Amino acid sequence: MKRYLNPALAAAGLCAALAFAGCSSDTGTATTTTTTDASTTKDTSVSTDATVADTTKDVAADVTATADATADTTPAAVCTPTCTSGNYCDLTAKPPVCKAMSCKLPDKFGAVTQKASKLSLPGAGSGCDLNGDGKPDNALGSGLSMLLGQANDALTKSLTDGKLVILMNTDTFKSDGSAFSMDMLIGDVDAANATCDFNSDSANCKYSVAPSSYDLTSAAGTCPALINFPNTKVASGKLSGGGPTQKFVLNLPVAGVALSLAISQAQITGDVTGSWDKTANGQICGVLTKTDLEKAINSVPDEQLAGLGMDKATVIQLFNSMVTPDFSTTGGANDAYSVAIAWESVKGQITGLTPAK
């Protein structure tokens, strides 16, 4: 029975890290993405300027490698050999190939950095009101209730060990309710403080940023972050951001399986202390469509699932038997699962980019 629980654990853990990761820390295996603005037909850059004029615009990061529902369901996961510096792995090509980057990775970062210190997938009764009925929505946590303890224990261990580093970075923090731009980045522990207490309120540990946190395919001068909240606000200590058009791509290995999950209509909230010294009572909520879930599962190489004694059809069937769609993205029948993540963060420092391995 245990082998059949692993895929559900993978889904729980992946969703529990909602919106924080777009790719692995290996620059040769960066997830290929495009970024689109909901008010335009296509925009391959994400603004990191805090003076975004229209705060109703949410930046959407979408995975082009899984955009075609009829694509090969067993794509290669990496470029071979690994791409060298100044190149990225184009996963849309078959087989994937290394291509030259047009943009440059950033050489400086915002002065205010937070590092996720707690992540958990809450059960029924916790979440955001996504459909306006006055009740919290969290189909994923409700459906996977018997697995939450194991999934959350794994997330806590990863955060404590420094194996999962999620950074929120801005150079223009404001506490007066006006909008500022915030990037969410995947990082690594800086070797200079490998024994730092990563979840401490006062340690202020040092981290580097994985180059694959950025859209390496962008034609912009500086590669934009794959995950960006252009309309982040803090008013009376209450943080908010995201909205109906905000979308995240998550690619995180759990239980031996790596899925790229596209979370739609994402929003972030929390209680901020001081000049963002820490965050408490945080939530990140959104919806995962059945179509996007199936794309993610079908993009996993067969050999990864075979190691769990599973195949793709069985994983999809298992998930559907445990979690019931509770949200409609079309106004018709329910075609998506609501997702809720509890999170907290502490102050940190970014020292630069993670050196190539």
LUMBA-87780 format. One record per residue (C-alpha): z negated, y, x; residue in three letters. Coordinates in steps of 0.25 Angstrom, whole numbers, plus 5000, padded with zeros to 4 digits. Each point is the difference from the previous one (the first is absolute). Layout:
! residues N
c3, c2, c1, r
Z, Y, X, Ala $
...
! end
This chain:
! residues 357
c3, c2, c1, r
5000, 5000, 5000, Met $
4997, 5009, 5011, Lys $
5014, 5001, 5005, Arg $
5004, 5005, 4986, Tyr $
4990, 5012, 5001, Leu $
5006, 5005, 5013, Asn $
5012, 5007, 4994, Pro $
4991, 5007, 4989, Ala $
4990, 5004, 5011, Leu $
5012, 5006, 5007, Ala $
5004, 5008, 4988, Ala $
4986, 5005, 4998, Ala $
4998, 5004, 5014, Gly $
5014, 5007, 5001, Leu $
4997, 5008, 4988, Cys $
4986, 5003, 5004, Ala $
5006, 5008, 5012, Ala $
5009, 5007, 4990, Leu $
5008, 5012, 5006, Ala $
4995, 4999, 5014, Phe $
5010, 4993, 5007, Ala $
5015, 5000, 5001, Gly $
5003, 4991, 5012, Cys $
4994, 4992, 5011, Ser $
4995, 5007, 5013, Ser $
5011, 4994, 5008, Asp $
5011, 5010, 5002, Thr $
5010, 4989, 5000, Gly $
4997, 4995, 4986, Thr $
4999, 5013, 4993, Ala $
5003, 4999, 4985, Thr $
5013, 5008, 4997, Thr $
4998, 5010, 4989, Thr $
5006, 5012, 4994, Thr $
4992, 5011, 4993, Thr $
5004, 5007, 4987, Thr $
4995, 5012, 4993, Asp $
5000, 4998, 4985, Ala $
5006, 5013, 4998, Ser $
5013, 4997, 5008, Thr $
5010, 4989, 5001, Thr $
4996, 4997, 5014, Lys $
4992, 5006, 5011, Asp $
4998, 4992, 5013, Thr $
4989, 5009, 5005, Ser $
4985, 5002, 4996, Val $
4994, 5014, 5002, Ser $
4987, 5001, 5008, Thr $
4999, 5015, 4998, Asp $
4988, 5003, 4991, Ala $
5007, 5011, 4994, Thr $
5008, 4991, 4990, Val $
5004, 5010, 4990, Ala $
5002, 4990, 4988, Asp $
4987, 4992, 4999, Thr $
5006, 4991, 4989, Thr $
5009, 4994, 5010, Lys $
4995, 4986, 5005, Asp $
5007, 4994, 5011, Val $
5004, 4985, 4998, Ala $
5001, 4990, 5011, Ala $
5009, 4988, 4996, Asp $
5004, 4988, 5008, Val $
5015, 4999, 5002, Thr $
4998, 4986, 5006, Ala $
4996, 4995, 4986, Thr $
5007, 5010, 4991, Ala $
5011, 4990, 4996, Asp $
4995, 4990, 4990, Ala $
5012, 4991, 5004, Thr $
4998, 5000, 5015, Ala $
4997, 4988, 5008, Asp $
4986, 4995, 4997, Thr $
4997, 4996, 5014, Thr $
5004, 5011, 5009, Pro $
4996, 5000, 5015, Ala $
4987, 5008, 5002, Ala $
5002, 5006, 5014, Val $
5011, 5004, 5009, Cys $
5002, 4990, 5012, Thr $
4998, 5005, 5011, Pro $
4990, 5010, 4996, Thr $
5006, 5015, 4999, Cys $
4997, 5009, 5012, Thr $
4994, 5014, 5000, Ser $
5009, 5009, 4992, Gly $
5006, 4990, 4991, Asn $
4996, 4994, 4987, Tyr $
5002, 4986, 4993, Cys $
5010, 5002, 4988, Asp $
4995, 4988, 4991, Leu $
5011, 5003, 4990, Thr $
5010, 4995, 5010, Ala $
5003, 4985, 5000, Lys $
4995, 4996, 5010, Pro $
4991, 5012, 5003, Pro $
5005, 5008, 5012, Val $
4994, 5011, 5008, Cys $
5005, 5014, 4998, Lys $
4998, 5013, 5007, Ala $
4990, 5010, 4993, Met $
5005, 5014, 4997, Ser $
4986, 5006, 4998, Cys $
4989, 5001, 5010, Lys $
4986, 4994, 4998, Leu $
4989, 5011, 4999, Pro $
4993, 5005, 5012, Asp $
4989, 5007, 4993, Lys $
4991, 4997, 4988, Phe $
4992, 5008, 4990, Gly $
4986, 5004, 5003, Ala $
4993, 4993, 4989, Val $
5000, 4985, 5000, Thr $
4993, 4990, 4991, Gln $
4999, 4985, 5002, Lys $
4999, 4990, 4989, Ala $
4986, 4994, 5001, Ser $
4999, 4992, 4988, Lys $
5011, 4993, 4991, Leu $
4998, 4991, 4989, Ser $
5007, 4995, 4987, Leu $
4991, 5002, 4988, Pro $
4999, 4991, 4988, Gly $
5002, 5003, 4986, Ala $
4994, 5014, 4995, Gly $
5003, 5007, 5012, Ser $
5013, 5008, 5003, Gly $
5008, 5012, 4995, Cys $
5005, 5003, 4986, Asp $
5015, 4999, 5002, Leu $
5004, 4999, 4986, Asn $
4992, 5011, 4994, Gly $
4991, 4991, 4991, Asp $
4987, 5004, 5006, Gly $
4997, 4987, 5006, Lys $
5002, 4996, 5015, Pro $
5012, 4991, 5003, Asp $
4999, 4989, 5010, Asn $
5008, 4988, 4996, Ala $
5001, 4995, 5015, Leu $
4984, 5000, 5002, Gly $
4998, 4994, 4986, Ser $
5010, 4988, 5002, Gly $
4996, 4997, 5014, Leu $
4985, 5001, 4997, Ser $
4996, 4987, 5006, Met $
5007, 5003, 5013, Leu $
4994, 5014, 5002, Leu $
4988, 4996, 5008, Gly $
5009, 4993, 5011, Gln $
5010, 5011, 5000, Ala $
4990, 5011, 5002, Asn $
4993, 4993, 5010, Asp $
5012, 4998, 5008, Ala $
5003, 5015, 4999, Leu $
4986, 5004, 5004, Thr $
5001, 4992, 5013, Lys $
5014, 5005, 5003, Ser $
4994, 5015, 4999, Leu $
4988, 4996, 5008, Thr $
5007, 4993, 5011, Asp $
5010, 5012, 5001, Gly $
5012, 4991, 4997, Lys $
5003, 5008, 4988, Leu $
5001, 5015, 5003, Val $
5004, 5009, 4988, Ile $
5001, 5015, 5004, Leu $
5001, 5012, 4991, Met $
5005, 5013, 5008, Asn $
5002, 5014, 4997, Thr $
5001, 5013, 5007, Asp $
4997, 5009, 4988, Thr $
4988, 4995, 4993, Phe $
4996, 5009, 4988, Lys $
4988, 4999, 4991, Ser $
5004, 5011, 4990, Asp $
5009, 4992, 4991, Gly $
5013, 5004, 5006, Ser $
5010, 4989, 5005, Ala $
5001, 4995, 5014, Phe $
5008, 4988, 5006, Ser $
4994, 4988, 5005, Met $
5006, 4988, 5008, Asp $
4994, 4986, 4999, Met $
5003, 4992, 5013, Leu $
4997, 4987, 5005, Ile $
4993, 5000, 5014, Gly $
4993, 4992, 5011, Asp $
4987, 5002, 5006, Val $
5001, 5008, 5013, Asp $
4997, 4992, 5012, Ala $
4990, 5010, 5005, Ala $
4990, 4997, 4989, Asn $
5002, 4986, 4997, Ala $
4986, 4998, 4996, Thr $
4998, 5012, 4991, Cys $
4994, 4998, 4987, Asp $
5013, 5002, 4992, Phe $
4993, 5001, 4986, Asn $
4989, 5010, 5004, Ser $
4998, 5013, 4994, Asp $
4997, 5007, 5013, Ser $
5007, 4992, 5011, Ala $
5014, 5008, 4999, Asn $
5007, 4989, 5007, Cys $
5014, 5001, 5006, Lys $
5013, 4994, 4995, Tyr $
5015, 5000, 5004, Ser $
5011, 5000, 4990, Val $
5010, 4988, 4998, Ala $
5014, 5006, 5002, Pro $
5004, 4991, 4988, Ser $
4992, 5010, 4991, Ser $
5012, 5008, 5000, Tyr $
5014, 5000, 4994, Asp $
5008, 4996, 5013, Leu $
5013, 5001, 4992, Thr $
4998, 5015, 4996, Ser $
5010, 5010, 5005, Ala $
4989, 5011, 5000, Ala $
4996, 5006, 5014, Gly $
4987, 4993, 4999, Thr $
4998, 4987, 4994, Cys $
4992, 5002, 4986, Pro $
4989, 4991, 4996, Ala $
5004, 4989, 4991, Leu $
4988, 5003, 4991, Ile $
4997, 5015, 4997, Asn $
4992, 5007, 4989, Phe $
5007, 5014, 5000, Pro $
4991, 5004, 4988, Asn $
4986, 4996, 5005, Thr $
4989, 5009, 4995, Lys $
4985, 5001, 5001, Val $
4992, 5009, 4990, Ala $
4985, 5000, 4999, Ser $
5000, 4988, 5009, Gly $
5009, 4992, 4992, Lys $
5013, 4994, 5006, Leu $
5012, 4997, 4993, Ser $
5015, 4997, 5003, Gly $
5012, 4993, 4996, Gly $
5006, 4998, 4985, Gly $
5010, 4994, 4992, Pro $
5011, 5000, 5010, Thr $
4992, 4997, 5012, Gln $
5003, 4986, 5006, Lys $
4995, 4992, 5012, Phe $
5005, 4989, 5008, Val $
4990, 4990, 5006, Leu $
5003, 4989, 5010, Asn $
4987, 4993, 5004, Leu $
4998, 4986, 5005, Pro $
4989, 4992, 4992, Val $
4998, 4985, 5000, Ala $
5012, 4998, 5009, Gly $
5010, 5007, 4990, Val $
5005, 5014, 5002, Ala $
5005, 5007, 4987, Leu $
5006, 5014, 4999, Ser $
4995, 5005, 4987, Leu $
5005, 5013, 4993, Ala $
4989, 5006, 4992, Ile $
5005, 5011, 4990, Ser $
4993, 5011, 4993, Gln $
4989, 5000, 5011, Ala $
4989, 5010, 4999, Gln $
4988, 5002, 5010, Ile $
4986, 5006, 4997, Thr $
4987, 5001, 5007, Gly $
4987, 5008, 5003, Asp $
5002, 5008, 5012, Val $
4988, 5005, 5009, Thr $
5001, 5014, 5007, Gly $
5013, 5002, 5008, Ser $
5004, 4986, 4997, Trp $
4989, 4994, 5008, Asp $
5001, 4987, 4991, Lys $
5004, 4995, 4987, Thr $
4992, 4992, 4990, Ala $
5003, 4994, 4986, Asn $
5015, 5000, 5003, Gly $
5011, 4993, 4992, Gln $
5014, 4997, 5002, Ile $
5008, 4996, 4987, Cys $
5014, 4997, 4996, Gly $
5009, 4989, 4994, Val $
5008, 4988, 5006, Leu $
5012, 4996, 4992, Thr $
5003, 4986, 4998, Lys $
5014, 5002, 5006, Thr $
4994, 5006, 5013, Asp $
4990, 4989, 5001, Leu $
5010, 4990, 4999, Glu $
5009, 5007, 5011, Lys $
4988, 5000, 5009, Ala $
4998, 4986, 4999, Ile $
5014, 4996, 5001, Asn $
5001, 5008, 5013, Ser $
4990, 4991, 5007, Val $
5006, 4990, 5009, Pro $
4999, 4986, 4995, Asp $
4993, 4995, 5012, Glu $
4988, 5009, 4997, Gln $
4998, 4995, 4986, Leu $
5003, 4986, 5005, Ala $
4988, 5001, 5009, Gly $
4992, 5002, 4988, Leu $
5006, 4988, 4993, Gly $
5007, 5009, 4990, Met $
5014, 5005, 4996, Asp $
5004, 5014, 4994, Lys $
5001, 4995, 4986, Ala $
4987, 4994, 5000, Thr $
4993, 5012, 5006, Val $
5007, 5009, 4989, Ile $
4996, 4990, 4989, Gln $
4985, 4999, 5005, Leu $
4999, 5016, 5000, Phe $
5006, 5001, 4986, Asn $
4990, 4989, 4995, Ser $
4988, 5008, 5006, Met $
5004, 5015, 4997, Val $
5006, 5005, 4987, Thr $
5009, 5013, 5000, Pro $
4993, 5011, 4993, Asp $
5009, 5012, 5003, Phe $
5014, 5004, 4996, Ser $
5008, 5008, 5009, Thr $
5012, 5001, 4990, Thr $
4992, 5003, 4987, Gly $
5003, 4986, 4995, Gly $
4994, 4987, 5003, Ala $
4989, 4999, 5011, Asn $
5007, 4998, 5013, Asp $
4990, 5004, 5011, Ala $
4986, 4997, 5004, Tyr $
4989, 5011, 5002, Ser $
4994, 5001, 5013, Val $
4987, 5006, 5005, Ala $
4994, 5001, 5014, Ile $
4986, 5005, 5004, Ala $
4999, 5008, 5013, Trp $
4991, 5008, 5009, Glu $
5003, 5007, 5013, Ser $
4994, 5007, 5012, Val $
5004, 5010, 5010, Lys $
5009, 4995, 5012, Gly $
5009, 5006, 5011, Gln $
5014, 4997, 5003, Ile $
5003, 4999, 5015, Thr $
5015, 4998, 4999, Gly $
5010, 4989, 4998, Leu $
4997, 4985, 5002, Thr $
5007, 4996, 5013, Pro $
5011, 4990, 4999, Ala $
4996, 4986, 5003, Lys $
! end
